[in-house]
Amino acid sequence: MIARVAVGALLLALAACASPPREPMRTLSAAQSGEIWFATAGSLVRTDTRLVPGDPVVISGELQFPAGGGGSLPVVVLAHGCGGSNIIDTTWASVLREWGYATFVLDSFAGRGLREVCTNAVALNGTQRVPDAYGALRVLATHPRVDAQRAVLMGFSHGGILTVAAATVWAKDTFAPAGQPAFRAFLPFYPYCNSAYPERDRVSAPVRIHTGEADDWTPARPCAELAASLRASGHDVTITLYPGAHHGFDNPRLLFPVYLPNVDNAARCTFRVASILGPIPPVEEIRACLVKGATIGKSATALEQARRNVREELAALLR
């Protein structure tokens, strides 16, 4: 009974509060920070068989700067997981600001009227959030204190799927054409790498994957195979595997692994499609492959190592 209550409380804590969208900001002043509503760089609308271009969606994010100082700063855009913005991305944002980076914590859900997609994986997939990240970078590039030439996208789980897709040459060509800002590097944390599509084979900037070897939700092996394949074709992609670490190993609040019985789990699935835009598997096929339940849990050792690794990677990638 205690475990069920803990799981219920955890899902409530992970859920983002839905709120009506506001008027999007198009340019930002030097004094602006906090909640920023903006228009995505178009959208990807799911039909029965494909993702098709659609109109921009108004969503929000939280912009914060390191204490003290001035000047133009590199920025890290953080993309939350399937439960919405939570302790993982907000804690990483705080740590990143201590290191001297501006941070922008995306909220892909509130503007869409969503709370979470952990229990309904087909409600919104990670690829559909790619325009969110590029729309955020467009508005951030107008801020006098943001150096858009040194922008990094860092995503977690569902946001890691977004980050892997956003790293493709296809994403840059589609959402950051000539004259539009693009990301300098990509840091996906425990992304889902079981979906194979040709666009994955070419990335636009360095990619640094971080994942736990014991992850039973977004398994490590397909990501290791993807990284090896990309390196073999000359791309700057690496993966760091954290021994014994579960999904969400960087959650500073969890003291031990927790099993979530109601989340959709596609770890046993393999989706191979002709294009990132489709044809995509029918909803019925996807649901037939899914099972319920996955483990999440903090690893103090992995968390400490990940922070050290990320700090070193950012320093090298943004120098």
C-alpha positions as CSV (number, residue, x, y, z in Angstrom):
1,M,0.0,0.0,0.0
2,I,2.8,2.4,0.9
3,A,4.5,1.6,-2.5
4,R,1.3,2.4,-4.3
5,V,0.9,5.7,-2.5
6,A,4.5,6.6,-3.3
7,V,4.1,5.8,-7.0
8,G,0.9,7.8,-7.1
9,A,2.5,10.8,-5.4
10,L,5.5,10.5,-7.8
11,L,3.3,10.6,-10.9
12,L,1.5,13.6,-9.5
13,A,4.8,15.3,-8.9
14,L,5.9,14.6,-12.4
15,A,2.8,15.8,-14.1
16,A,2.9,19.3,-15.6
17,C,-0.1,21.6,-14.8
18,A,-2.0,22.4,-18.0
19,S,-2.8,26.1,-18.5
20,P,-4.2,28.1,-21.4
21,P,-1.5,29.5,-23.8
22,R,-0.7,33.1,-23.7
23,E,0.4,35.6,-26.4
24,P,3.8,34.5,-27.7
25,M,6.8,36.7,-27.3
26,R,8.7,37.4,-30.5
27,T,11.6,39.3,-29.2
28,L,13.1,39.5,-25.7
29,S,14.7,42.4,-23.9
30,A,17.9,42.3,-21.7
31,A,15.8,42.5,-18.6
32,Q,13.5,39.5,-19.4
33,S,13.7,36.2,-17.6
34,G,11.3,33.8,-16.0
35,E,8.3,32.4,-17.9
36,I,8.5,33.0,-21.6
37,W,5.6,32.0,-24.0
38,F,6.7,31.5,-27.6
39,A,5.6,30.0,-30.9
40,T,7.2,26.7,-32.0
41,A,8.9,26.5,-35.3
42,G,5.8,25.1,-36.9
43,S,4.6,21.7,-35.8
44,L,4.4,18.0,-36.8
45,V,0.8,16.8,-36.7
46,R,0.1,13.1,-36.6
47,T,-2.3,11.6,-39.1
48,D,-3.2,7.9,-39.3
49,T,0.1,7.2,-41.2
50,R,2.4,10.2,-41.1
51,L,3.7,13.3,-39.4
52,V,2.7,16.3,-41.5
53,P,3.7,20.0,-41.2
54,G,1.3,22.1,-39.2
55,D,0.9,25.6,-37.7
56,P,3.0,26.8,-34.8
57,V,1.9,25.9,-31.3
58,V,2.2,28.4,-28.4
59,I,4.1,26.9,-25.5
60,S,6.3,28.1,-22.7
61,G,9.7,27.8,-21.0
62,E,11.5,29.2,-18.0
63,L,14.5,31.4,-18.7
64,Q,17.1,32.0,-16.0
65,F,20.6,33.4,-15.8
66,P,23.5,32.8,-13.4
67,A,23.6,35.1,-10.4
68,G,25.7,38.2,-11.0
69,G,27.7,39.2,-14.0
70,G,26.6,40.3,-17.4
71,G,27.4,39.9,-21.0
72,S,26.3,37.3,-23.5
73,L,26.2,33.7,-22.2
74,P,25.9,30.3,-23.7
75,V,22.5,28.7,-23.2
76,V,21.3,25.2,-22.5
77,V,17.7,24.3,-23.5
78,L,16.4,21.5,-21.3
79,A,13.6,19.2,-22.5
80,H,11.6,17.3,-19.9
81,G,10.5,13.7,-19.9
82,C,7.0,12.1,-20.4
83,G,5.8,13.4,-17.0
84,G,6.5,17.0,-17.8
85,S,9.0,19.4,-16.2
86,N,10.2,18.1,-12.8
87,I,13.0,17.8,-10.4
88,I,15.4,16.3,-12.9
89,D,15.4,19.1,-15.5
90,T,15.0,21.9,-12.9
91,T,17.9,20.6,-10.8
92,W,20.1,20.3,-13.9
93,A,19.2,23.9,-14.8
94,S,20.3,25.0,-11.3
95,V,23.6,23.2,-11.6
96,L,24.2,24.5,-15.1
97,R,23.7,28.1,-13.9
98,E,26.2,27.5,-11.2
99,W,28.6,26.6,-14.0
100,G,27.9,29.9,-15.8
101,Y,25.3,28.9,-18.4
102,A,21.9,30.5,-19.0
103,T,19.1,27.9,-18.9
104,F,15.8,27.5,-20.6
105,V,13.5,24.8,-19.3
106,L,11.0,23.8,-21.9
107,D,7.4,23.0,-21.1
108,S,6.0,21.2,-24.1
109,F,2.8,20.2,-22.3
110,A,0.9,23.1,-20.7
111,G,0.4,24.9,-24.0
112,R,-1.0,21.7,-25.5
113,G,-3.3,21.0,-22.6
114,L,-1.4,17.9,-21.6
115,R,-0.3,16.8,-18.1
116,E,1.7,13.7,-19.0
117,V,2.2,11.2,-21.7
118,C,3.8,8.4,-19.7
119,T,0.6,6.4,-19.5
120,N,-0.4,7.2,-23.1
121,A,2.7,7.1,-25.3
122,V,0.8,7.8,-28.5
123,A,-0.6,11.2,-27.3
124,L,2.6,13.0,-28.3
125,N,5.8,11.5,-29.5
126,G,9.3,12.9,-29.0
127,T,9.8,13.8,-32.7
128,Q,6.7,16.0,-32.6
129,R,8.5,18.1,-30.1
130,V,11.4,19.0,-32.3
131,P,9.8,22.2,-33.5
132,D,9.5,23.2,-29.8
133,A,13.3,23.2,-29.3
134,Y,14.0,25.1,-32.5
135,G,11.2,27.6,-31.7
136,A,12.7,28.2,-28.3
137,L,16.1,28.8,-29.8
138,R,14.6,31.4,-32.2
139,V,13.2,33.5,-29.4
140,L,16.2,33.0,-27.2
141,A,18.4,34.3,-30.0
142,T,16.7,37.7,-29.7
143,H,17.8,38.1,-26.0
144,P,20.8,40.4,-25.6
145,R,22.3,38.2,-22.9
146,V,22.0,34.9,-24.8
147,D,24.8,33.8,-27.2
148,A,22.7,31.7,-29.7
149,Q,25.9,30.6,-31.4
150,R,26.7,28.6,-28.2
151,A,23.4,26.8,-27.6
152,V,23.0,23.2,-26.5
153,L,19.9,21.0,-26.3
154,M,19.8,18.6,-23.4
155,G,16.8,16.3,-23.1
156,F,15.7,13.5,-20.7
157,S,13.8,10.3,-21.7
158,H,10.9,11.6,-23.9
159,G,13.0,14.8,-24.1
160,G,15.9,12.6,-25.0
161,I,13.9,11.3,-28.0
162,L,13.4,14.9,-29.0
163,T,17.1,15.6,-28.6
164,V,18.2,12.7,-30.8
165,A,15.7,13.7,-33.5
166,A,16.6,17.4,-33.3
167,A,20.3,16.4,-33.8
168,T,19.7,15.1,-37.3
169,V,20.6,17.1,-40.4
170,W,17.0,16.8,-41.4
171,A,15.9,18.7,-38.3
172,K,18.4,21.5,-38.8
173,D,17.5,21.8,-42.5
174,T,13.8,21.8,-41.7
175,F,13.6,24.0,-38.6
176,A,16.9,26.1,-38.8
177,P,17.3,27.0,-42.4
178,A,19.8,29.6,-43.5
179,G,19.6,32.6,-41.2
180,Q,17.9,30.7,-38.3
181,P,19.9,29.7,-35.2
182,A,20.9,26.1,-34.7
183,F,22.2,24.1,-31.8
184,R,26.0,23.6,-31.3
185,A,25.6,20.3,-29.5
186,F,23.1,17.7,-28.2
187,L,23.0,15.9,-24.9
188,P,20.3,13.2,-24.8
189,F,19.8,11.5,-21.4
190,Y,18.4,7.9,-21.5
191,P,16.7,8.4,-24.9
192,Y,14.6,5.7,-26.7
193,C,16.8,4.5,-29.6
194,N,14.6,1.5,-30.7
195,S,13.0,3.6,-33.5
196,A,15.2,3.4,-36.7
197,Y,14.7,5.9,-39.6
198,P,17.2,7.0,-42.3
199,E,17.4,10.6,-41.0
200,R,19.2,9.3,-37.8
201,D,22.2,8.4,-39.9
202,R,23.3,12.1,-40.3
203,V,23.7,14.5,-37.4
204,S,24.3,18.2,-37.6
205,A,26.5,18.6,-34.5
206,P,28.2,16.6,-31.8
207,V,26.0,14.3,-29.7
208,R,26.8,13.0,-26.2
209,I,24.4,10.3,-25.0
210,H,24.1,9.4,-21.3
211,T,22.2,6.3,-20.2
212,G,22.1,3.7,-17.5
213,E,23.0,0.1,-18.3
214,A,20.2,-1.2,-16.1
215,D,17.5,0.9,-17.9
216,D,14.4,-1.3,-18.5
217,W,12.3,1.6,-20.0
218,T,14.6,3.0,-22.7
219,P,17.3,0.3,-23.0
220,A,20.9,1.2,-23.5
221,R,22.0,-1.3,-26.1
222,P,20.1,0.3,-29.1
223,C,21.6,3.6,-28.2
224,A,25.1,2.1,-28.0
225,E,24.6,0.6,-31.4
226,L,23.4,3.9,-32.8
227,A,26.4,5.7,-31.4
228,A,28.8,3.1,-32.8
229,S,27.2,3.3,-36.2
230,L,27.3,7.1,-36.3
231,R,31.0,7.1,-35.2
232,A,31.8,4.6,-37.9
233,S,30.4,6.9,-40.5
234,G,32.5,9.8,-39.3
235,H,30.1,11.6,-37.0
236,D,31.1,13.1,-33.6
237,V,28.9,10.9,-31.4
238,T,29.7,9.3,-28.0
239,I,27.8,7.4,-25.4
240,T,28.5,7.1,-21.7
241,L,27.0,4.0,-20.0
242,Y,26.5,4.2,-16.2
243,P,26.9,0.7,-14.7
244,G,23.9,-0.5,-12.6
245,A,22.0,2.7,-13.3
246,H,18.2,2.7,-13.9
247,H,16.1,5.1,-15.9
248,G,16.1,8.6,-14.3
249,F,19.3,7.8,-12.4
250,D,19.9,11.6,-12.2
251,N,16.8,12.2,-10.1
252,P,18.2,13.7,-6.9
253,R,15.0,13.1,-5.0
254,L,14.7,9.3,-5.3
255,L,16.7,7.4,-2.7
256,F,16.0,3.9,-4.2
257,P,14.6,2.4,-7.3
258,V,10.8,2.7,-7.8
259,Y,8.6,0.6,-10.1
260,L,5.9,2.6,-12.0
261,P,3.2,0.0,-12.9
262,N,1.1,2.2,-15.2
263,V,3.5,3.7,-17.6
264,D,3.7,2.6,-21.3
265,N,6.9,0.7,-22.0
266,A,8.2,0.1,-25.5
267,A,11.6,-1.5,-24.5
268,R,10.8,-4.7,-26.3
269,C,9.6,-2.9,-29.5
270,T,11.6,-2.2,-32.6
271,F,10.2,0.3,-35.1
272,R,11.8,0.7,-38.5
273,V,10.2,3.3,-40.8
274,A,11.1,4.6,-44.2
275,S,11.3,8.2,-43.0
276,I,11.1,10.1,-39.7
277,L,7.8,11.5,-41.0
278,G,6.4,8.0,-41.8
279,P,4.6,5.9,-42.8
280,I,4.5,5.4,-39.0
281,P,3.1,2.2,-37.4
282,P,-0.7,2.3,-36.8
283,V,-1.7,3.2,-33.2
284,E,-3.1,-0.4,-32.8
285,E,0.3,-1.9,-33.7
286,I,2.1,0.4,-31.3
287,R,-0.3,-0.4,-28.5
288,A,0.0,-4.1,-29.2
289,C,3.7,-3.9,-28.7
290,L,3.6,-1.9,-25.5
291,V,3.7,-3.3,-22.0
292,K,3.0,-1.6,-18.7
293,G,5.6,-0.8,-16.1
294,A,9.2,0.4,-15.8
295,T,11.8,1.1,-13.1
296,I,13.2,4.5,-12.2
297,G,15.7,5.3,-9.6
298,K,18.6,7.5,-8.5
299,S,22.2,6.3,-8.6
300,A,24.3,8.7,-6.5
301,T,27.4,7.4,-8.2
302,A,26.0,7.8,-11.7
303,L,24.6,11.2,-10.9
304,E,28.0,12.4,-9.6
305,Q,29.7,11.0,-12.7
306,A,27.2,12.5,-15.1
307,R,27.6,16.0,-13.6
308,R,31.3,15.7,-14.0
309,N,31.0,14.4,-17.5
310,V,28.5,17.0,-18.7
311,R,30.6,19.8,-17.3
312,E,33.7,18.6,-19.2
313,E,31.7,18.0,-22.3
314,L,30.1,21.4,-22.4
315,A,33.4,23.1,-21.7
316,A,35.0,21.3,-24.7
317,L,32.0,21.6,-27.1
318,L,31.5,25.4,-26.4
319,R,35.0,26.6,-26.3
